Amino acid sequence: MVTPTPEQADAIASYGDGTDLVIQAGAGCGKSSTLKLIARADRRRRMAYVAYNRSIAADAKRSFPANVAASTGHGLAFDPRHLPRLQRPRQTALDAAKALDIDRITGGVQRIPTDLGHVKAMTSKVTMRAALETVERYCHSADDDLGARHIPRYDGLTSPDARAALTTVVLPVARAAWADLRREDGVLKLSHDHYLKLWALGRPRLAADVVLLDEAQDTNDVLARVLLDQEHAQRIAVGDSAQQIYAWRGARDALGTFERELGAQLATLSQSFRFGPAIADAANRWLYLVGTDMRLTGWAGCESTIGPVDQPDAVLCRTNAGAVGVVLESLAAGRRVAMVGGGGDMKRLAWAARDLQAGRPTDHPELIAFPTWSAVREYAEEEDGSLETLVRLIDEYGAEDIADAADALASEDEAQLVVSTAHKAKGREWPEVKIHGDFRAPKPDPVTSLRILRREEARLAYVAVTRAQLRLDHAALAWVDTVTAVTD
């Protein structure tokens, strides 16, 4: 039997009061074990545990007591009647455009102005990709109706004129796509996010006395709204607001929403069991910038250290392009390399660059706004330094070689090095971790000379440094001491 820490005991006692509860749990601070202790403390009540992904849900099914039904949000929403449309062959954006006959809606190719004065041709393929991403963002929201606010923001298409032109082209197609997805005889392939939205619009009632939401800091509004509406149940949201790193794709911090809307009681878990005091101190520097009151206490039984790591178990990057660069350099050095999530993103970036170099449009979300590769290069130089690495890699190695490198990746079990973006590393841990140099310091403000850091960047750095268990090389983040202000 696990003996709870004082903080865990307080959380269990708060649950026993019967009130809705928010548990702020720092990195490696035992949130899963706390939820298990709560479930075992009251086996008479039916509990629904909503996990972040399928692997966590599967582990919970094995380790939680029998009164807990563990599932993902998509698992709650799944209906076998959706299987035929889910199991349809892969449908590209061009396939979807032809199936929906979007030229009938748009009148054919449309041209819209970009931020740098170029003109972007919105072919049926590119328009359909933007429309499908608009539908996806709508499905992540709690909104009843699909509107212009759900159209993604693309690099190079952020000016008012560009946004207005994009909306005129994309919104009618997105609405037609959603109307098709709601029909049983629709022509578009259904996704898991689509049926989750359909389920949520039906205002479901869960058969549970207690709802446990894990990783609540990155819960899409559509699922959070369903759980908030379970007024018959006691609701417990668990997570770490400082690890909210998926706002860019529609996720929000449900912990704060539970506190505001339900008046939920607050409990805190700050004792980390993943790493020792040295790494906890490094994490706390970022927690200060994030703006939270939480500070981690490192596990005294773990002798974590800070310093150079020549042969790390994992290298964590800020960007996909940074991760691609590490993979290419490591493969050239003869190392067996794995990439978290596989090489699919790496290939898609390479093929998108190849298309632009050949004068063909691409529907890749990072490059969708650009008519040519030279436009990408110009934008990287003048507007957005985050694309500089990608431009350098494509120009140096070529798209074909980068795609071939994706095929040369090893499995994580066989790899000498695992490469990941910080986003994909969330929930993971490795003995020795090195932070890559594409975590760049904010540029001085041209008026005040202050280095102003965006809060989401501080949260991402916090996630990155807390993946290490024994040794952390965070020299690439030494600029943290030069930050003079933080902004949302």
Secondary structure, DSSP 8 states (H G I E B T S, - for coil): -----HHHHHHHHHHHTT--EEEEE-TTS-HHHHHHHHHHH-TTS-EEEEESSHHHHHHHHHHS-TTEEEEEHHHHH--GGGHHHHTS----HHHHHHHHTTHHHH-S-EEEE-TTS-EEEE-HHHHHHHHHHHHHHHHHS--SS--GGGS---TT--SHHHHHHHHHHHHHHHHHHHHHHHSTT-SS---HHHHHHHHHHT----S-SEEEESSGGGEEHHHHHHHHT-TTSEEEEEE-GGG---GGGTEE-HHHHHHHHH--EEEEE-B-SSS-HHHHHHHHHHHHHHT-S---B--TT---EES--SS-SEEEESSHHHHHHHHHHHHHTT--EEETT-SHHHHHHHHHHHHHHTT-----TTTTT-SSHHHHHHHHHHT-GGGHHHHHHHHHH-HHHHHHHHHT---TTT-SEEEEEHHHHTT--EEEEEE-TTS----B-TTT--BEEEHHHHHHHHHHHTTEEEEEE-GGGGGGGG--EEE-
